[in-house]
């Protein structure tokens, strides 16, 4: 995959290449990212007409090169005691689902959209915000847990998510 090699080579510092790292240029595409390989954070929240938008930023730990491709799964909001809250994950249908190479200097983004004001029957404006968001990175075998800083989530826990992208919109 020529395009992937260019991204991997660009992510390796020149000094590291000079000391003779072997195997990178001859290996297949890097392994998929796991929760242990990356740091995940919620980027800046943008608001409009009751909707909230923010990128879920996925950055590899120093020295790690891994990939993400496609959609995350197993999305669920949890309260402070870990109990599941209403969550309705929806995939934003995208034709383009590239394999994204993730390093400590080239993060990936999973764009999220949720409802931040009461919008459906049963929504209560005094409900607390979720404490955490649990999900599984594309291709991972274990869940990731993110402290939720996005505020309240209404409309039965509506959460729309895009596939992983190299277009970081923070």
C-alpha positions as CSV (number, residue, x, y, z in Angstrom):
1,X,0.0,0.0,0.0
2,X,2.1,2.9,-1.3
3,X,0.0,5.6,0.2
4,X,0.3,4.1,3.7
5,X,4.1,3.8,3.4
6,X,4.4,7.5,2.7
7,X,2.4,8.3,5.8
8,X,4.5,5.9,7.9
9,X,7.8,7.1,6.5
10,X,6.7,10.7,7.1
11,X,5.9,9.9,10.7
12,X,9.4,8.5,11.5
13,X,11.8,11.3,12.5
14,X,14.9,11.7,10.2
15,X,17.2,10.9,13.1
16,X,15.5,7.6,13.8
17,X,15.9,6.7,10.1
18,X,19.5,7.6,10.2
19,X,20.3,5.1,13.0
20,X,18.9,2.3,10.9
21,X,15.4,1.3,12.1
22,X,14.7,-1.9,10.2
23,X,11.4,-3.5,9.3
24,X,9.3,-0.4,8.9
25,X,9.8,0.0,5.2
26,X,9.4,-3.7,4.6
27,X,6.5,-4.5,7.0
28,X,2.8,-4.6,6.0
29,X,0.4,-2.0,7.2
30,X,0.9,-1.3,10.9
31,X,-1.3,-3.2,13.3
32,X,-4.7,-1.8,14.4
33,X,-4.8,0.6,17.3
34,X,-5.8,-0.8,20.7
35,X,-6.8,1.1,23.8
36,X,-3.4,0.5,25.2
37,X,-1.7,2.1,22.2
38,X,-3.4,5.4,22.3
39,X,-4.6,8.4,24.3
40,X,-8.2,9.4,23.6
41,X,-9.7,12.8,24.3
42,X,-12.8,14.8,23.4
43,X,-11.8,17.9,21.4
44,X,-13.5,21.3,21.6
45,X,-17.3,21.1,21.6
46,X,-19.1,23.2,19.0
47,X,-22.8,24.0,19.3
48,X,-25.6,25.0,17.0
49,X,-29.4,24.7,17.0
50,X,-29.4,22.3,20.0
51,X,-26.8,20.0,18.5
52,X,-23.3,19.5,19.8
53,X,-20.3,18.4,17.7
54,X,-16.8,17.4,18.8
55,X,-13.9,15.3,17.5
56,X,-12.9,12.2,19.5
57,X,-9.1,12.6,19.1
58,X,-7.0,9.4,19.0
59,X,-3.2,9.9,19.5
60,X,-0.7,7.1,19.6
61,X,1.7,6.9,22.5
62,X,5.3,7.9,21.8
63,X,7.0,5.4,19.5
64,X,3.7,3.6,18.5
65,X,2.4,3.5,14.9
66,X,-1.0,1.9,14.5
67,X,-4.0,2.1,12.2
68,X,-7.8,2.8,12.4
69,X,-10.2,2.0,9.7
70,X,-14.0,2.2,9.8
71,X,-16.4,2.8,12.6
72,X,-16.1,2.5,16.4
73,X,-18.6,0.1,18.0
74,X,-20.2,-0.7,21.4
75,X,-21.0,3.0,22.2
76,X,-22.5,3.6,25.7
77,X,-22.8,6.5,28.1
78,X,-22.4,5.7,31.8
79,X,-23.2,7.5,35.0
80,X,-20.7,8.1,37.8
81,X,-21.3,4.6,39.2
82,X,-20.7,2.9,35.9
83,X,-24.4,2.1,35.2
84,X,-25.4,2.3,31.5
85,X,-27.4,5.3,30.5
86,X,-29.7,5.5,27.5
87,X,-27.5,5.5,24.4
88,X,-28.6,5.4,20.8
89,X,-25.5,5.2,18.6
90,X,-26.0,6.0,14.9
91,X,-23.4,5.6,12.1
92,X,-23.0,8.7,9.9
93,X,-23.0,7.0,6.6
94,X,-19.8,7.8,4.8
95,X,-18.6,6.3,1.5
96,X,-14.9,7.0,2.4
97,X,-13.5,4.8,5.2
98,X,-9.8,5.1,4.8
99,X,-7.2,3.3,6.8
100,X,-5.7,6.0,9.0
101,X,-2.1,5.8,10.3
102,X,-2.0,7.1,13.9
103,X,1.2,8.3,15.6
104,X,2.1,10.6,18.4
105,X,2.3,13.5,15.9
106,X,-0.5,12.5,13.5
107,X,-3.7,11.8,15.5
108,X,-7.0,10.4,14.1
109,X,-10.4,11.9,14.6
110,X,-13.8,10.2,15.1
111,X,-16.3,13.1,14.7
112,X,-19.3,12.9,17.1
113,X,-22.7,14.6,17.1
114,X,-25.2,14.6,19.9
115,X,-28.3,16.5,21.1
116,X,-27.5,19.0,24.0
117,X,-31.0,20.3,24.7
118,X,-34.2,18.5,25.6
119,X,-35.7,17.4,22.3
120,X,-37.7,14.3,22.8
121,X,-40.6,13.1,25.0
122,X,-39.1,12.1,28.4
123,X,-36.1,14.4,28.1
124,X,-35.5,16.1,31.5
125,X,-33.4,19.3,31.5
126,X,-32.2,18.6,35.1
127,X,-30.8,15.2,34.2
128,X,-27.0,14.9,34.9
129,X,-24.5,14.6,32.1
130,X,-22.9,11.2,31.5
131,X,-19.7,10.6,33.5
132,X,-18.0,8.4,30.8
133,X,-18.3,7.3,27.2
134,X,-17.5,3.6,26.6
135,X,-16.7,2.4,23.1
136,X,-14.5,0.2,21.0
137,X,-12.1,1.6,18.5
138,X,-12.5,0.3,14.9
139,X,-11.0,-3.2,14.9
140,X,-10.0,-3.3,18.6
141,X,-10.9,-6.2,20.9
142,X,-11.3,-4.2,24.1
143,X,-13.4,-1.2,25.1
144,X,-12.0,2.3,25.7
145,X,-13.3,4.6,28.4
146,X,-13.3,8.4,28.0
147,X,-14.3,10.8,30.8
148,X,-17.3,12.6,29.2
149,X,-16.8,16.4,29.1
150,X,-19.4,17.1,26.5
151,X,-22.3,18.0,28.8
152,X,-25.8,16.6,28.8
153,X,-27.0,14.2,26.1
154,X,-30.7,14.1,25.2
155,X,-33.0,12.4,22.7
156,X,-32.6,9.0,24.4
157,X,-28.8,9.3,24.3
158,X,-28.6,10.1,20.5
159,X,-24.9,9.8,19.5
160,X,-24.0,10.0,15.8
161,X,-20.4,9.0,14.9
162,X,-18.3,9.1,11.8
163,X,-15.7,6.6,10.7
164,X,-12.1,7.3,11.7
165,X,-10.4,10.1,9.7
166,X,-7.1,11.8,9.4
167,X,-8.9,15.1,9.1
168,X,-8.7,16.4,12.7
169,X,-11.2,19.2,13.2
170,X,-10.4,20.6,16.6
